[in-house]
Amino acid sequence: MLETVQILTGESPSAAVIWMHGLGADGNDFVPIVRELDLSGCPAIRFVFPHAETMPVTINNGYVMRAWYDILGMDLVRREDEAGLRKSQKQIEQLIAQENERGIPASKIVLAGFSQGCAMTLQTGLRYPEKLAGLICLSGYLPLATMIKDERSEANRHTPIFMAHGRGDPVVQISRAEASRDLLQELGHPIQWHEYMMPHSVCEEEIDDIGAWLRDLLTA
């Protein structure tokens, strides 16, 4: 089981958000965002911020850092670390199971992630065999895209997806995210798409939009 940082917005949470960080960061990276989200009217939520394991990352000259999978080239998708992606997928599924054991059903669990964490949100959420509440996909892309049509779960074909990206992102080009969005829309997945004038980061407007999306999702 991955180590995590956990934040509760109230007693006896009935919903959970499992939020994956980006390459080289850790679970603490997005903890400050919880207090910036306007979650008025929402039930108590447990935010779970896991720490990815450490590994050598090829694109960074083999430097060991926290990563969900190896990055083999600048194009991100021409050569992909399928084994790493699937290993981390199983670890995130364990975190979902842990929330189930605490009394929160999959239908009240949101997966979220930034950059590599976004890729893991899509990798895991689209394949998960039980209906999830939603997916928050920030500044990332769909990994193993050629496999998703055959591997996706029927249970999550209509799960709401919030996708957001910076127009000036030099790390994950917005065209990569747009291609992911277009493919998922062609497959019938409901996408709420947002663009912001920012680089590979998060901005205040985006946080406001995430809060509004979560309120709509968890108070419906």
N, C-alpha and C positions, 0 to 999 in steps of 0.2 A: 504494500500500500504506500502510495506517495505521501510524503510529509506535506502538511497544508497549514495555511493561516486561515482562521475562520472568524467571521464577524456576524453577529446576530443583530437584526434591527428591532427585535422584540422577543418576548418570552414565547416559548413553545412554537417555533416557526412551522408554518404549513407549506412553505415553498422554499426552493433552494436555487441558487445561481452558482454554478461551478465555472470559474473564470481562469482561463489558461494564459500565461504570460508569453512574451516574445523571446526570441533567441538571446541568450546571454543575461536575461533578467531572472527574477525569481517571483515567488508568489506574493511578495510584498509590493510589487510594482504597481498593482491596481487597487490596493487596499484603500488609499486616500479617496478614490472615486466614490466609495459607498456613501460617505457623508455629503458628497456633492450632488447625488441623485435625489430628485424630488420624488419620493415614493409615498406621498400622502395618499391615504385610502387603501394602500396595499396591505395584505396580511403580513405578519412577521416573516422575514426572509432570513435564511442562513446563507451567507456568501462564503464560498469555499474557494480559496486561492492555492492551488497545488504548486509545489516546486518540481519542475522537471528534473530528471536525473542529469548528471554531468557526462559529457562525451567529447571526444575530439571532433571538431567541425572542419571539414575539408576546405571550405571556402575561406576559412580564417586560419589557413596554414596549419591545421591540426591542433589549434589551441583548444584546450579543454574548457568547456563552459556548460552551463545548463542549456539543454536543447531537447526538443521533443523528437527530433530526427536530424540526420545529417543533411547539410546543404552541399550538394556536389558541384554546382555551377551557378553562374550569375543568372541564367535564364530560369532557374528554379524548377522547371517542369520537364526539361528534355531528359534528364537523368534524375530519378527520384529514389530516395531511401525507403523503399517499400517496407522492408523489414522493420525499420525504425518507426515508421508511421503506424504499422499494425501493432507493434509492441506498446506504443504510447496509447493507442486506441483502447487496448485491453486495460491499461492502468486507469484511464478515465472511466471506463465502464465499471471498474471496481469502486470508484468514487460515487457513481450513480447508485450502485447496489448498497453502498454504505448509507446513503440518504434514504433508500427504500427501507432499510433495517431500522432507521430512526423514525419511520412513519410517514415519510414524504414520498408519494407515488411518482413515477416517472412523468406523469402528466402535469406535475407541478414543479418540474425541474427544468431550468433554462441552462443551456451550455453557452458559454461566451468565451471569446478569445481575441487576442491582438497578434497580428503578424503570423508567426508560427502557431500561436495559440488559436488564431482564426482558422488556419488550415486544419488543426486538430478538432476544432468544433465541428467543421463540415465533415471531416473524415469519420468522426465518431457519431455525430448526431444523425446524419443521413442513413447510416447503417444500423442504428440502434433498433432492436426488435420491438420495443414498446414505444408508444406515443409519448414524445417529450412536449413540454410547454412551448419552447421556442429556442431559436439559435441567434446569438448576437455575434456578428462576424466583422471584425474591425481590421482594416488595413492589411488584408491577406488575400488568399486565393484558394481555390478548390484543388487539393492534391489528388493524384491518381484519377484524373478527370476521365480518362478513357474507360475506366472500370465502373464508374458510378451508376450508369444506367442499369447494369446487371446486378450490382451489389447493393443498391439502396433498398431500404426497408419500406414495405407497403405502409407500415404504421406511421411513418414520418414523411409521407409524400405531400401532405398538406400542412405540415408544421410551419408556423410563421417564421420567416428569416429576416432579420435586420442586418443589412450590409451597408458598410460605410467606408469611405476611402478619401484620402487627401489628393487633391489634384496635382500637387507638387511633390508627391512621394517619390524619392529617388531610390528607395530600397525595393519596394514592390510596386512596379509601375502600375498606374491606374488601369492601363489597358489589360493587364493580367487579371485584375479584379473584374473588369467589365466582361471579359471573356468567360469568367466563372459565372457571373450573374446571368449572362445570356444563355449559357448552357443549361443552368438550373431552371431558368424560365421556360426554355424549350421543352424541358422534361416535366413542366407543370408545377414546379415548386413556387409558392407565393413569396416574392421578394419585396421588401420595402427598402429601396435604394436611396442612399444619401451621399453627397459629395461636399467636401469642405475645402476652403483655401488654407491648406496646411501641408506640411511634409509628412514624414513617417511618424505620426504622433497622434495625440488626442486633443481636441479643442473644446472650449466651453459650450459652443453650440451643439456639438456632437453629444456631450454629456446630457444636455437638456433633452435632446431627441431620444436618447436611450432611456432616460427617466420616463418620458411620456409614453414610449413604446411598452416599457415594463408595466406602467400603471394600467394601460389598456389591456395588456395581456393577463395580468394577475387579478384584475378586478372584474373581468368579464363574467 
